[in-house]
Amino acid sequence: MTVATPQATTDRLIARAKQIREQEMERLLARTRQSALLFERASRILPFGVVSSFQKMQPYPIYLTHGKGSHVWDQDGHEYLDFHGGFGAMVVGHAHPVIVDAIARAASRGTHFAVTTERAVEWGEEICRRFKLEMLRFANSGTEATMDAIRVARAATGRDVVCKIEGSYHGHHDAVMFSVLPNADVMGGRERPATAPVSKGMTKDAAKHVCVVPFNDAALLERTFAERGHEIACLIMEPAMMNIGIVLPEPGYLPRARELCTKYGVVLIYDEVKTGFTIAAGGATERFGVQPDLVCLAKAIAGGLPAAAFGGRADLMSLITQGVSQMGTYNGNPLVAEVGLVMLRQLLTPDAYRSLATLAARLVAGCQRAIDTYGIPAHTVNLDAKGCVSYRPTPLRNYRDFLDTKPDLFAASYPWLLNRGIFMTPGAEEQWTLSLQHGDADVDRYVAVFTEFCKTLAG
């Protein structure tokens, strides 16, 4: 009897995945005619037919009309359980009564003044308490927050170079639009990853102000700092990488990065746009116990309204009073301040995080059980409200490991889930977000659909 090799098994699964994707995409397109029509209309005025390039899909995106609790509805009237969560912003769920009331209350008093309100001050105080920040400033998006934090770091150090992690996304300003999801032909060597630009239209010499290092490699970070520390203003990093699924920091990595930044006078910036308010009350800063110099926050900061913040050490943030420009007409807007404060005080409580942790454990256990039962080359990662299935047998350490994932398996799972009422983010590098309005039945439904996918994939 011939025993199948691991590679032969993987090849068979990939071939089967391609069949599943073809069948499921045909079904998906047949049931989303109204999304197709709206795409034709939208494409006349919106590039890719969407309001952000992250939302584009082939052949067209699924357009939503509304959401309630843990559910969303698409343009064709189909109802889904939402595990997309607005790319992680909706940890409180959709149209939560407390949030709806807060919006109505704030709107009745005026939605914008371009003047600081007491509620904005209170909101800032609560964020500072949770993340152990001495001072902060508000912004309107994660891009603005990272852009402003880097400007502060450059002013503090008198240096220009930004050190970033290979494969991480920190917004779409020129300083960080390098080595986000680089293809193998432009990656460079592992010891010296290339600064591959992500976009056209960037300043031609912007790359000289960026250096790239892999995640979870403190030794290489130390060598980089030893060579270029005198010109590096900051190290910006997600303390748990969230742009390629989820990559956890290895024991000792974050403390060593903290030590090296202190030694070489490099400002350590945490990009907690995805981890903030989702994986703990104080985000990754609390969960992993390593305090950066500056923290950037967005997405889940204000119950789904557009808002962001950055903050940290007072000596750094006070540079804003000494010539560092940080502005924004809508910063700390009274509408988002009211909602953000209410969300933190009334909804994202210790009990809420305990509930999310219990729900997440149930979801991850069910998915891992299906993976193990049917021999799928995948693994699960659990960070409470955030989690994922990564189509690779063993956990990732960095971006180059992500290149070993099996995109065909994800490509088959995505339409399979959609066709069975599970709404997910449209990329293999993304993950799910649980909300306060998800329950056991929602999670069990996800597990049942995913288990059936694994069974069908295994044949």
C-alpha beads as a LAMMPS data file, in Angstrom:
LAMMPS data file: protein, C-alpha beads

459 atoms
458 bonds

1 atom types
1 bond types

-500.0 500.0 xlo xhi
-500.0 500.0 ylo yhi
-500.0 500.0 zlo zhi

Masses

1 110.0

Atoms # bond

1 1 1 0.000 0.000 0.000
2 1 1 1.297 3.453 -0.926
3 1 1 1.324 5.963 1.920
4 1 1 0.668 9.557 0.883
5 1 1 3.485 11.965 1.689
6 1 1 2.698 15.247 3.483
7 1 1 3.341 17.114 0.242
8 1 1 1.039 14.802 -1.705
9 1 1 -1.677 15.356 0.897
10 1 1 -1.218 19.106 0.701
11 1 1 -1.328 19.023 -3.093
12 1 1 -4.567 17.045 -2.937
13 1 1 -6.097 19.541 -0.507
14 1 1 -5.087 22.467 -2.696
15 1 1 -6.605 20.825 -5.765
16 1 1 -9.779 20.158 -3.816
17 1 1 -9.790 23.749 -2.495
18 1 1 -9.684 25.115 -6.037
19 1 1 -12.721 23.022 -6.934
20 1 1 -14.582 24.210 -3.845
21 1 1 -13.752 27.842 -4.541
22 1 1 -14.971 27.606 -8.124
23 1 1 -18.248 26.043 -7.048
24 1 1 -18.804 28.387 -4.113
25 1 1 -17.916 31.534 -6.085
26 1 1 -20.432 30.578 -8.758
27 1 1 -23.047 30.224 -6.046
28 1 1 -22.004 33.474 -4.345
29 1 1 -22.237 35.490 -7.545
30 1 1 -25.657 34.051 -8.287
31 1 1 -27.003 35.129 -4.884
32 1 1 -25.492 38.640 -4.786
33 1 1 -26.890 40.247 -7.947
34 1 1 -27.729 43.493 -6.163
35 1 1 -24.141 43.851 -4.952
36 1 1 -23.027 43.359 -8.564
37 1 1 -25.372 46.121 -9.732
38 1 1 -24.239 48.487 -6.996
39 1 1 -20.629 47.736 -7.915
40 1 1 -21.307 48.819 -11.495
41 1 1 -22.820 52.047 -10.224
42 1 1 -20.155 52.702 -7.606
43 1 1 -17.299 52.071 -10.040
44 1 1 -18.357 55.103 -12.071
45 1 1 -17.383 57.433 -9.241
46 1 1 -15.277 55.363 -6.788
47 1 1 -11.985 53.691 -7.814
48 1 1 -12.484 49.910 -7.407
49 1 1 -16.089 50.741 -6.530
50 1 1 -15.218 51.175 -2.829
51 1 1 -14.403 53.960 -0.395
52 1 1 -11.100 52.363 0.700
53 1 1 -8.822 50.114 -1.329
54 1 1 -8.812 47.579 1.517
55 1 1 -12.438 46.849 0.645
56 1 1 -11.900 45.797 -2.975
57 1 1 -12.678 42.228 -3.975
58 1 1 -12.816 40.149 -7.129
59 1 1 -15.042 40.323 -9.037
60 1 1 -16.882 42.756 -6.733
61 1 1 -17.338 43.341 -2.999
62 1 1 -20.372 42.384 -0.947
63 1 1 -22.135 45.617 -0.004
64 1 1 -23.930 45.825 3.354
65 1 1 -27.058 47.781 4.201
66 1 1 -27.263 47.553 7.992
67 1 1 -26.248 45.685 11.122
68 1 1 -27.839 44.792 14.442
69 1 1 -26.139 43.028 17.333
70 1 1 -23.929 40.288 15.890
71 1 1 -25.677 40.292 12.500
72 1 1 -25.342 42.234 9.231
73 1 1 -27.444 42.277 6.045
74 1 1 -26.207 42.663 2.472
75 1 1 -27.594 44.503 -0.536
76 1 1 -29.518 41.387 -1.569
77 1 1 -31.183 41.038 1.827
78 1 1 -29.097 38.079 3.025
79 1 1 -28.457 37.922 6.769
80 1 1 -25.015 36.994 8.131
81 1 1 -23.348 36.466 11.472
82 1 1 -20.667 39.151 11.477
83 1 1 -17.153 38.015 12.312
84 1 1 -15.652 40.776 10.167
85 1 1 -16.375 43.437 12.764
86 1 1 -15.558 46.425 10.589
87 1 1 -11.911 45.310 10.363
88 1 1 -11.879 45.061 14.146
89 1 1 -13.635 48.299 15.053
90 1 1 -16.933 46.779 16.186
91 1 1 -15.990 45.018 19.409
92 1 1 -19.241 46.324 20.942
93 1 1 -21.317 44.925 18.060
94 1 1 -23.733 46.773 15.798
95 1 1 -26.267 49.354 16.945
96 1 1 -25.666 48.579 20.610
97 1 1 -28.461 50.347 22.551
98 1 1 -25.969 52.102 24.821
99 1 1 -24.044 53.414 21.810
100 1 1 -27.204 54.455 19.964
101 1 1 -28.362 56.381 23.039
102 1 1 -24.961 58.045 23.420
103 1 1 -24.967 59.156 19.774
104 1 1 -28.488 60.572 20.064
105 1 1 -27.659 62.363 23.302
106 1 1 -24.466 63.902 21.904
107 1 1 -26.064 64.807 18.568
108 1 1 -28.870 66.638 20.346
109 1 1 -26.259 68.921 21.939
110 1 1 -24.350 69.603 18.719
111 1 1 -22.053 67.313 16.744
112 1 1 -19.084 69.612 16.220
113 1 1 -17.564 72.790 17.644
114 1 1 -13.833 72.567 16.821
115 1 1 -13.407 73.402 20.499
116 1 1 -12.257 71.028 23.244
117 1 1 -15.049 69.739 25.476
118 1 1 -14.982 68.297 28.977
119 1 1 -16.097 64.931 27.591
120 1 1 -13.009 64.818 25.385
121 1 1 -10.859 65.470 28.451
122 1 1 -12.623 62.706 30.393
123 1 1 -12.268 60.320 27.472
124 1 1 -8.565 61.083 27.257
125 1 1 -8.153 60.524 30.990
126 1 1 -9.752 57.081 30.740
127 1 1 -7.540 56.058 27.815
128 1 1 -4.432 57.278 29.647
129 1 1 -5.437 55.252 32.701
130 1 1 -5.889 52.054 30.703
131 1 1 -2.680 52.320 28.689
132 1 1 -0.542 54.045 31.351
133 1 1 -0.002 57.116 29.188
134 1 1 1.056 60.437 30.651
135 1 1 -0.389 62.577 27.852
136 1 1 -2.244 62.026 24.594
137 1 1 -3.706 63.768 21.570
138 1 1 -6.696 62.696 19.490
139 1 1 -6.778 62.116 15.744
140 1 1 -9.259 60.642 13.256
141 1 1 -7.652 57.478 11.882
142 1 1 -4.851 55.040 12.540
143 1 1 -2.885 56.609 9.705
144 1 1 -3.030 60.006 11.398
145 1 1 -2.050 58.535 14.764
146 1 1 1.072 56.771 13.455
147 1 1 2.016 59.753 11.304
148 1 1 1.845 62.094 14.305
149 1 1 3.689 59.692 16.617
150 1 1 6.548 59.367 14.133
151 1 1 6.750 63.153 13.819
152 1 1 7.048 63.461 17.590
153 1 1 9.764 60.782 17.640
154 1 1 11.763 62.535 14.935
155 1 1 11.519 65.828 16.783
156 1 1 12.595 64.213 20.059
157 1 1 15.635 62.449 18.595
158 1 1 16.675 64.767 15.778
159 1 1 16.865 61.658 13.578
160 1 1 15.011 60.823 10.373
161 1 1 14.956 57.037 9.904
162 1 1 11.895 54.965 10.817
163 1 1 12.552 51.325 11.658
164 1 1 9.548 49.081 10.972
165 1 1 8.720 45.406 10.993
166 1 1 8.690 43.503 7.717
167 1 1 5.122 42.753 6.673
168 1 1 3.415 45.238 9.016
169 1 1 0.964 47.938 7.974
170 1 1 0.902 51.244 9.863
171 1 1 -1.251 53.448 7.664
172 1 1 -0.852 54.931 4.208
173 1 1 1.512 57.871 4.757
174 1 1 4.908 57.813 3.048
175 1 1 7.002 57.128 6.158
176 1 1 5.551 53.632 6.612
177 1 1 4.335 52.564 3.165
178 1 1 7.197 50.115 2.787
179 1 1 7.477 46.345 3.134
180 1 1 3.833 45.782 4.003
181 1 1 3.114 42.632 1.987
182 1 1 6.200 42.391 -0.229
183 1 1 6.410 39.722 -2.896
184 1 1 9.351 37.345 -2.711
185 1 1 11.086 39.007 -5.662
186 1 1 11.361 42.362 -3.873
187 1 1 11.895 41.221 -0.280
188 1 1 15.669 41.171 -0.157
189 1 1 17.609 38.868 2.145
190 1 1 16.409 37.919 5.584
191 1 1 19.324 39.633 7.285
192 1 1 18.661 42.845 5.370
193 1 1 15.024 43.020 4.237
194 1 1 14.449 45.415 1.365
195 1 1 12.464 48.629 1.776
196 1 1 9.953 47.780 -0.928
197 1 1 7.473 50.647 -1.538
198 1 1 3.775 49.811 -1.496
199 1 1 2.392 52.671 -3.552
200 1 1 3.133 54.810 -6.549
201 1 1 3.257 58.551 -6.052
202 1 1 5.553 58.481 -3.036
203 1 1 8.589 60.729 -2.643
204 1 1 11.366 59.152 -4.687
205 1 1 13.952 59.178 -1.893
206 1 1 11.529 58.185 0.904
207 1 1 13.145 54.736 1.165
208 1 1 16.372 56.176 2.534
209 1 1 14.470 57.149 5.679
210 1 1 13.188 53.615 6.357
211 1 1 14.840 50.443 7.571
212 1 1 13.090 47.089 7.874
213 1 1 13.622 44.253 10.341
214 1 1 11.794 40.923 10.860
215 1 1 9.466 40.344 13.795
216 1 1 10.607 38.132 16.695
217 1 1 14.315 38.571 15.959
218 1 1 15.895 40.570 18.771
219 1 1 19.430 39.644 17.698
220 1 1 18.981 41.162 14.238
221 1 1 17.285 44.193 15.758
222 1 1 20.318 44.685 17.969
223 1 1 22.697 44.463 14.997
224 1 1 20.576 46.977 13.100
225 1 1 20.629 49.401 16.003
226 1 1 24.379 48.927 16.458
227 1 1 24.907 49.893 12.805
228 1 1 22.269 52.591 12.360
229 1 1 20.985 53.505 15.812
230 1 1 22.472 56.980 15.507
231 1 1 20.089 57.747 12.611
232 1 1 16.968 55.820 13.736
233 1 1 14.274 57.968 15.318
234 1 1 11.821 55.223 16.203
235 1 1 10.889 51.581 16.013
236 1 1 7.207 51.296 15.137
237 1 1 5.689 47.881 15.621
238 1 1 2.528 45.967 16.318
239 1 1 3.298 44.144 19.587
240 1 1 1.330 41.253 18.095
241 1 1 1.455 41.321 14.312
242 1 1 -2.056 41.624 12.881
243 1 1 -1.440 42.144 9.167
244 1 1 -0.729 38.491 8.306
245 1 1 -3.243 36.713 10.474
246 1 1 -1.904 36.967 14.023
247 1 1 1.729 36.502 15.033
248 1 1 2.390 36.462 18.765
249 1 1 5.589 37.895 20.226
250 1 1 7.915 35.163 21.445
251 1 1 8.874 35.165 25.144
252 1 1 11.485 37.824 25.784
253 1 1 11.164 39.548 22.413
254 1 1 9.212 42.633 23.485
255 1 1 11.257 43.185 26.675
256 1 1 14.466 42.972 24.619
257 1 1 13.112 45.395 22.012
258 1 1 12.272 47.753 24.880
259 1 1 15.812 47.450 26.278
260 1 1 17.426 48.070 22.903
261 1 1 15.315 51.130 22.179
262 1 1 16.277 52.592 25.541
263 1 1 19.965 51.785 25.016
264 1 1 20.145 53.396 21.578
265 1 1 17.799 56.314 22.256
266 1 1 15.196 55.019 19.800
267 1 1 11.560 55.886 20.522
268 1 1 9.485 52.679 20.803
269 1 1 6.053 53.142 19.224
270 1 1 3.336 50.521 19.582
271 1 1 0.782 50.473 16.794
272 1 1 -2.237 49.229 18.749
273 1 1 -4.781 50.195 16.120
274 1 1 -5.971 46.564 16.001
275 1 1 -5.014 45.288 19.455
276 1 1 -6.138 48.328 21.440
277 1 1 -9.415 47.770 23.357
278 1 1 -9.851 44.299 21.812
279 1 1 -7.329 41.922 23.392
280 1 1 -7.415 43.552 26.857
281 1 1 -8.689 46.713 28.506
282 1 1 -5.226 48.173 28.027
283 1 1 -4.524 46.368 24.773
284 1 1 -1.239 44.652 24.056
285 1 1 0.531 47.035 26.419
286 1 1 -1.401 45.466 29.293
287 1 1 -1.492 41.930 27.944
288 1 1 2.253 41.572 27.306
289 1 1 3.411 43.873 30.104
290 1 1 5.947 45.953 28.156
291 1 1 5.440 49.720 28.119
292 1 1 6.381 51.589 24.918
293 1 1 7.225 55.280 24.695
294 1 1 4.206 56.047 22.497
295 1 1 1.011 54.126 21.687
296 1 1 -1.204 54.605 18.612
297 1 1 -4.913 53.736 18.865
298 1 1 -7.891 53.710 16.469
299 1 1 -10.577 51.262 15.183
300 1 1 -12.272 50.048 18.406
301 1 1 -11.666 53.329 20.234
302 1 1 -15.137 54.833 19.776
303 1 1 -17.835 52.249 19.171
304 1 1 -17.444 52.300 15.397
305 1 1 -17.183 56.062 14.916
306 1 1 -14.070 57.458 13.164
307 1 1 -11.552 58.352 15.851
308 1 1 -7.971 57.745 16.913
309 1 1 -5.414 58.797 19.491
310 1 1 -1.732 58.591 20.267
311 1 1 0.074 59.236 23.493
312 1 1 2.775 58.264 25.917
313 1 1 5.595 59.907 27.838
314 1 1 4.977 63.522 28.827
315 1 1 8.451 64.654 27.725
316 1 1 7.668 63.414 24.203
317 1 1 4.071 64.614 23.980
318 1 1 4.951 68.041 25.390
319 1 1 6.992 68.640 22.235
320 1 1 3.649 69.493 20.665
321 1 1 3.782 72.662 22.777
322 1 1 7.310 73.326 21.516
323 1 1 6.889 73.376 17.768
324 1 1 5.743 69.894 16.706
325 1 1 2.604 70.377 14.633
326 1 1 -0.359 68.105 15.408
327 1 1 -3.742 69.322 14.240
328 1 1 -7.160 68.184 13.082
329 1 1 -10.475 69.981 12.932
330 1 1 -12.319 66.855 14.062
331 1 1 -9.841 65.691 16.719
332 1 1 -11.752 64.778 19.887
333 1 1 -15.045 65.678 18.241
334 1 1 -17.829 65.848 20.898
335 1 1 -19.830 63.102 19.199
336 1 1 -17.001 60.559 19.198
337 1 1 -15.813 61.688 22.640
338 1 1 -19.221 60.983 24.157
339 1 1 -19.457 57.594 22.492
340 1 1 -15.863 56.657 23.298
341 1 1 -16.239 57.555 26.957
342 1 1 -19.556 55.740 27.338
343 1 1 -18.144 52.672 25.596
344 1 1 -15.153 52.482 27.936
345 1 1 -17.065 53.209 31.128
346 1 1 -20.217 51.191 30.536
347 1 1 -19.432 48.454 28.017
348 1 1 -15.754 47.450 27.895
349 1 1 -15.651 46.500 31.563
350 1 1 -13.652 43.715 33.274
351 1 1 -16.731 41.461 33.060
352 1 1 -16.987 42.160 29.329
353 1 1 -13.406 41.073 28.730
354 1 1 -13.938 37.921 30.760
355 1 1 -16.978 37.141 28.636
356 1 1 -15.040 37.726 25.407
357 1 1 -12.260 35.429 26.640
358 1 1 -14.737 32.621 27.388
359 1 1 -16.426 33.009 24.007
360 1 1 -13.086 33.115 22.187
361 1 1 -11.889 29.937 23.873
362 1 1 -15.061 28.182 22.712
363 1 1 -14.585 29.374 19.119
364 1 1 -10.898 28.531 18.902
365 1 1 -11.352 25.102 20.482
366 1 1 -14.078 24.240 18.005
367 1 1 -12.047 25.367 14.992
368 1 1 -8.911 23.578 16.172
369 1 1 -10.909 20.406 16.753
370 1 1 -12.106 20.520 13.135
371 1 1 -8.563 21.148 11.874
372 1 1 -7.215 18.202 13.855
373 1 1 -10.069 15.863 12.964
374 1 1 -9.734 16.354 9.224
375 1 1 -5.974 16.852 8.977
376 1 1 -6.049 20.379 7.594
377 1 1 -2.626 22.131 7.480
378 1 1 -3.721 25.039 9.650
379 1 1 -3.663 26.358 13.184
380 1 1 -5.684 28.734 15.328
381 1 1 -4.569 31.797 17.271
382 1 1 -6.546 33.191 20.189
383 1 1 -6.293 36.749 21.501
384 1 1 -9.797 36.908 22.955
385 1 1 -11.813 39.331 20.784
386 1 1 -9.251 38.819 18.022
387 1 1 -8.412 35.424 16.588
388 1 1 -7.826 33.595 13.332
389 1 1 -7.346 30.389 11.423
390 1 1 -3.992 30.509 9.644
391 1 1 -3.522 27.970 6.859
392 1 1 -0.123 26.745 7.922
393 1 1 0.514 23.793 10.282
394 1 1 2.660 25.674 12.790
395 1 1 2.484 29.191 14.252
396 1 1 4.102 32.050 12.374
397 1 1 7.142 33.855 13.758
398 1 1 7.322 36.597 11.129
399 1 1 6.253 37.671 7.655
400 1 1 8.424 35.180 5.797
401 1 1 6.625 32.345 7.527
402 1 1 3.385 33.834 6.188
403 1 1 4.641 33.135 2.665
404 1 1 4.328 29.431 3.523
405 1 1 0.605 29.658 4.197
406 1 1 -1.761 28.068 1.697
407 1 1 -3.805 30.881 0.092
408 1 1 -5.883 28.439 -1.938
409 1 1 -7.313 27.000 1.275
410 1 1 -8.402 30.402 2.501
411 1 1 -9.701 31.312 -0.952
412 1 1 -12.031 28.315 -0.756
413 1 1 -13.109 28.993 2.841
414 1 1 -14.153 32.593 2.213
415 1 1 -17.050 32.034 -0.224
416 1 1 -17.956 28.822 1.637
417 1 1 -18.502 30.829 4.829
418 1 1 -20.333 33.658 3.058
419 1 1 -22.717 31.269 1.343
420 1 1 -23.598 29.799 4.740
421 1 1 -24.224 33.082 6.515
422 1 1 -20.810 33.890 8.009
423 1 1 -19.424 37.335 7.102
424 1 1 -15.627 37.514 7.253
425 1 1 -12.801 39.812 6.235
426 1 1 -11.851 39.249 2.576
427 1 1 -8.186 38.340 2.887
428 1 1 -6.057 35.443 4.143
429 1 1 -4.049 37.912 6.206
430 1 1 -7.052 39.005 8.254
431 1 1 -8.808 37.581 11.311
432 1 1 -12.127 37.568 13.114
433 1 1 -13.369 40.039 15.698
434 1 1 -15.838 38.952 18.356
435 1 1 -18.190 41.490 19.873
436 1 1 -20.037 41.947 23.141
437 1 1 -23.209 40.996 21.282
438 1 1 -21.968 37.607 20.064
439 1 1 -23.118 34.600 22.048
440 1 1 -22.541 30.872 22.295
441 1 1 -25.018 30.152 19.502
442 1 1 -23.177 32.496 17.131
443 1 1 -19.838 30.877 17.861
444 1 1 -21.277 27.377 17.580
445 1 1 -22.732 28.257 14.186
446 1 1 -19.317 29.452 12.986
447 1 1 -17.700 26.240 14.238
448 1 1 -20.353 24.092 12.541
449 1 1 -19.878 25.837 9.180
450 1 1 -16.088 25.733 9.456
451 1 1 -16.161 22.051 10.473
452 1 1 -18.248 21.197 7.428
453 1 1 -15.751 23.084 5.271
454 1 1 -12.846 21.075 6.711
455 1 1 -14.754 17.832 6.183
456 1 1 -15.546 18.716 2.555
457 1 1 -11.989 19.880 1.924
458 1 1 -10.596 16.615 3.288
459 1 1 -12.912 14.731 0.974

Bonds

1 1 1 2
2 1 2 3
3 1 3 4
4 1 4 5
5 1 5 6
6 1 6 7
7 1 7 8
8 1 8 9
9 1 9 10
10 1 10 11
11 1 11 12
12 1 12 13
13 1 13 14
14 1 14 15
15 1 15 16
16 1 16 17
17 1 17 18
18 1 18 19
19 1 19 20
20 1 20 21
21 1 21 22
22 1 22 23
23 1 23 24
24 1 24 25
25 1 25 26
26 1 26 27
27 1 27 28
28 1 28 29
29 1 29 30
30 1 30 31
31 1 31 32
32 1 32 33
33 1 33 34
34 1 34 35
35 1 35 36
36 1 36 37
37 1 37 38
38 1 38 39
39 1 39 40
40 1 40 41
41 1 41 42
42 1 42 43
43 1 43 44
44 1 44 45
45 1 45 46
46 1 46 47
47 1 47 48
48 1 48 49
49 1 49 50
50 1 50 51
51 1 51 52
52 1 52 53
53 1 53 54
54 1 54 55
55 1 55 56
56 1 56 57
57 1 57 58
58 1 58 59
59 1 59 60
60 1 60 61
61 1 61 62
62 1 62 63
63 1 63 64
64 1 64 65
65 1 65 66
66 1 66 67
67 1 67 68
68 1 68 69
69 1 69 70
70 1 70 71
71 1 71 72
72 1 72 73
73 1 73 74
74 1 74 75
75 1 75 76
76 1 76 77
77 1 77 78
78 1 78 79
79 1 79 80
80 1 80 81
81 1 81 82
82 1 82 83
83 1 83 84
84 1 84 85
85 1 85 86
86 1 86 87
87 1 87 88
88 1 88 89
89 1 89 90
90 1 90 91
91 1 91 92
92 1 92 93
93 1 93 94
94 1 94 95
95 1 95 96
96 1 96 97
97 1 97 98
98 1 98 99
99 1 99 100
100 1 100 101
101 1 101 102
102 1 102 103
103 1 103 104
104 1 104 105
105 1 105 106
106 1 106 107
107 1 107 108
108 1 108 109
109 1 109 110
110 1 110 111
111 1 111 112
112 1 112 113
113 1 113 114
114 1 114 115
115 1 115 116
116 1 116 117
117 1 117 118
118 1 118 119
119 1 119 120
120 1 120 121
121 1 121 122
122 1 122 123
123 1 123 124
124 1 124 125
125 1 125 126
126 1 126 127
127 1 127 128
128 1 128 129
129 1 129 130
130 1 130 131
131 1 131 132
132 1 132 133
133 1 133 134
134 1 134 135
135 1 135 136
136 1 136 137
137 1 137 138
138 1 138 139
139 1 139 140
140 1 140 141
141 1 141 142
142 1 142 143
143 1 143 144
144 1 144 145
145 1 145 146
146 1 146 147
147 1 147 148
148 1 148 149
149 1 149 150
150 1 150 151
151 1 151 152
152 1 152 153
153 1 153 154
154 1 154 155
155 1 155 156
156 1 156 157
157 1 157 158
158 1 158 159
159 1 159 160
160 1 160 161
161 1 161 162
162 1 162 163
163 1 163 164
164 1 164 165
165 1 165 166
166 1 166 167
167 1 167 168
168 1 168 169
169 1 169 170
170 1 170 171
171 1 171 172
172 1 172 173
173 1 173 174
174 1 174 175
175 1 175 176
176 1 176 177
177 1 177 178
178 1 178 179
179 1 179 180
180 1 180 181
181 1 181 182
182 1 182 183
183 1 183 184
184 1 184 185
185 1 185 186
186 1 186 187
187 1 187 188
188 1 188 189
189 1 189 190
190 1 190 191
191 1 191 192
192 1 192 193
193 1 193 194
194 1 194 195
195 1 195 196
196 1 196 197
197 1 197 198
198 1 198 199
199 1 199 200
200 1 200 201
201 1 201 202
202 1 202 203
203 1 203 204
204 1 204 205
205 1 205 206
206 1 206 207
207 1 207 208
208 1 208 209
209 1 209 210
210 1 210 211
211 1 211 212
212 1 212 213
213 1 213 214
214 1 214 215
215 1 215 216
216 1 216 217
217 1 217 218
218 1 218 219
219 1 219 220
220 1 220 221
221 1 221 222
222 1 222 223
223 1 223 224
224 1 224 225
225 1 225 226
226 1 226 227
227 1 227 228
228 1 228 229
229 1 229 230
230 1 230 231
231 1 231 232
232 1 232 233
233 1 233 234
234 1 234 235
235 1 235 236
236 1 236 237
237 1 237 238
238 1 238 239
239 1 239 240
240 1 240 241
241 1 241 242
242 1 242 243
243 1 243 244
244 1 244 245
245 1 245 246
246 1 246 247
247 1 247 248
248 1 248 249
249 1 249 250
250 1 250 251
251 1 251 252
252 1 252 253
253 1 253 254
254 1 254 255
255 1 255 256
256 1 256 257
257 1 257 258
258 1 258 259
259 1 259 260
260 1 260 261
261 1 261 262
262 1 262 263
263 1 263 264
264 1 264 265
265 1 265 266
266 1 266 267
267 1 267 268
268 1 268 269
269 1 269 270
270 1 270 271
271 1 271 272
272 1 272 273
273 1 273 274
274 1 274 275
275 1 275 276
276 1 276 277
277 1 277 278
278 1 278 279
279 1 279 280
280 1 280 281
281 1 281 282
282 1 282 283
283 1 283 284
284 1 284 285
285 1 285 286
286 1 286 287
287 1 287 288
288 1 288 289
289 1 289 290
290 1 290 291
291 1 291 292
292 1 292 293
293 1 293 294
294 1 294 295
295 1 295 296
296 1 296 297
297 1 297 298
298 1 298 299
299 1 299 300
300 1 300 301
301 1 301 302
302 1 302 303
303 1 303 304
304 1 304 305
305 1 305 306
306 1 306 307
307 1 307 308
308 1 308 309
309 1 309 310
310 1 310 311
311 1 311 312
312 1 312 313
313 1 313 314
314 1 314 315
315 1 315 316
316 1 316 317
317 1 317 318
318 1 318 319
319 1 319 320
320 1 320 321
321 1 321 322
322 1 322 323
323 1 323 324
324 1 324 325
325 1 325 326
326 1 326 327
327 1 327 328
328 1 328 329
329 1 329 330
330 1 330 331
331 1 331 332
332 1 332 333
333 1 333 334
334 1 334 335
335 1 335 336
336 1 336 337
337 1 337 338
338 1 338 339
339 1 339 340
340 1 340 341
341 1 341 342
342 1 342 343
343 1 343 344
344 1 344 345
345 1 345 346
346 1 346 347
347 1 347 348
348 1 348 349
349 1 349 350
350 1 350 351
351 1 351 352
352 1 352 353
353 1 353 354
354 1 354 355
355 1 355 356
356 1 356 357
357 1 357 358
358 1 358 359
359 1 359 360
360 1 360 361
361 1 361 362
362 1 362 363
363 1 363 364
364 1 364 365
365 1 365 366
366 1 366 367
367 1 367 368
368 1 368 369
369 1 369 370
370 1 370 371
371 1 371 372
372 1 372 373
373 1 373 374
374 1 374 375
375 1 375 376
376 1 376 377
377 1 377 378
378 1 378 379
379 1 379 380
380 1 380 381
381 1 381 382
382 1 382 383
383 1 383 384
384 1 384 385
385 1 385 386
386 1 386 387
387 1 387 388
388 1 388 389
389 1 389 390
390 1 390 391
391 1 391 392
392 1 392 393
393 1 393 394
394 1 394 395
395 1 395 396
396 1 396 397
397 1 397 398
398 1 398 399
399 1 399 400
400 1 400 401
401 1 401 402
402 1 402 403
403 1 403 404
404 1 404 405
405 1 405 406
406 1 406 407
407 1 407 408
408 1 408 409
409 1 409 410
410 1 410 411
411 1 411 412
412 1 412 413
413 1 413 414
414 1 414 415
415 1 415 416
416 1 416 417
417 1 417 418
418 1 418 419
419 1 419 420
420 1 420 421
421 1 421 422
422 1 422 423
423 1 423 424
424 1 424 425
425 1 425 426
426 1 426 427
427 1 427 428
428 1 428 429
429 1 429 430
430 1 430 431
431 1 431 432
432 1 432 433
433 1 433 434
434 1 434 435
435 1 435 436
436 1 436 437
437 1 437 438
438 1 438 439
439 1 439 440
440 1 440 441
441 1 441 442
442 1 442 443
443 1 443 444
444 1 444 445
445 1 445 446
446 1 446 447
447 1 447 448
448 1 448 449
449 1 449 450
450 1 450 451
451 1 451 452
452 1 452 453
453 1 453 454
454 1 454 455
455 1 455 456
456 1 456 457
457 1 457 458
458 1 458 459
